[in-house]
Amino acid sequence: MRLASASHQDDPTGDRVLNLLTKNPKDLLAGLLFLAFGVFFFVYGQDYQIGTARRMGPGYFPFYLSLMLILIGLGVVARGLFRHGTPIGRIAWFELGVITAGILMFAFLIRPAGIIPSIALFVVAASFAYPPVKPIPTAISAVAVSVGCWLVFSLGLGLPFSAFGTWFGG
């Protein structure tokens, strides 16, 4: 009789299947997202030759990436089904909108303004997603990230990004 009482306390709804599926909804949804991307890349990459490890074809990377995503997705789904986690909270719409606007601003400014101003403006815009905005740390981050990206992508990798675009005579 004591065991029945204890199991009832562990499962107040009496529905073990429902509790099994909702123990960790964040991991469950994240795992399903990994699975969806993995299956998409697996199906999409079927038109390309895989090749071998020595002579990789155009489908080699998408094929193995898709397998890794599927395996990660299965693991995260299993974790979501069998481990307890926190419920899904509110969706941060404001923060999502600010970050999305910053990405769009970067995309539209990269050519006319150049890599340094566009990344600096993105960092500043992104800082507004989590107020209060601290001007000095934000300015330091904007300069460091934008100059660092210019050094890595333009000078280091040789990608065709000018430091300052046509708006600044670059």
Secondary structure, 3 states (H helix, E strand, C coil): CHHHHHHHHHCCCCCHHHHHHCCCHHHHHHHHHHHHHHHHHHHHHHHCCCECCCCECCCHHHHHHHHHHHHHHHHHHHHHHHCCCCCCCCCCHHHHHHHHHHHHHHHHHHHHHCHHHHHHHHHHHHHCCCCCCCHHHHHHHHHHHHHHHHHHHHHHCCCCCCCCCHHHCC
